[in-house]
Amino acid sequence: MTDRYTIQREAEHKLAQAENALHKLKAKMSDAGEDASQEMADAAAAAERTLEKGKVKLEHLAAATDDEFDKIWGETKDAWHQLAHDAERGWDKLSDRVKSYFA
């Protein structure tokens, strides 16, 4: 089994990458001003909510004792992977819209 520190580092890295991509997108949307569509703004907000959920889950894991961590990770592993998958799927959709708009 992967140890808790590896799990936490991987999760932190994934969240940081997603957060960085979201900040870059928001900067592009800001530069576009009124030309940025509401659909893009809604998609960015949804991506931000997904990131926040991931951060909360990671905080719970980080604060847990080793025994609690194993229990929490066992109970939430599937949910975490689904959250990561949803974020990637959301980013894919968002990325397609952004690429078409900013191309």
C-alpha positions, 0 to 999 in steps of 0.5 A, spaced: 500 500 500 502 507 498 504 510 504 500 516 507 505 521 505 506 519 498 498 519 497 498 526 500 504 529 496 500 526 490 494 529 491 497 536 493 501 536 487 494 534 483 490 540 486 496 545 485 496 543 478 489 544 477 489 551 481 495 554 477 491 552 470 485 555 473 488 562 475 491 562 468 484 561 465 481 566 470 487 571 467 485 570 460 478 571 462 479 577 465 483 580 459 477 578 455 473 582 459 466 582 457 467 578 451 468 572 455 462 568 455 457 566 461 458 559 459 466 559 461 465 563 467 460 558 469 465 552 467 471 556 471 466 556 477 464 549 477 472 547 477 473 552 483 468 548 487 471 541 485 478 544 487 475 546 494 472 539 495 479 536 494 482 541 498 477 539 504 478 532 503 486 533 503 485 537 509 481 531 513 487 526 511 492 531 513 490 532 520 488 525 521 492 520 525 495 514 522 489 509 524 484 515 522 488 516 515 487 509 513 480 508 515 478 515 512 483 513 506 479 506 505 472 510 505 474 516 501 479 513 496 474 511 491 470 518 492 477 522 491 479 518 485 472 520 482 473 527 484 479 527 481 476 524 475 470 529 475 476 535 475 479 532 469 473 531 465 471 538 467 478 541 465 477 537 459 471 540 457 473 547 460 479 546 456 476 545 449 471 551 450 477 555 452 481 553 446 476 554 441 475 561 444 482 563 445 485 560 439 
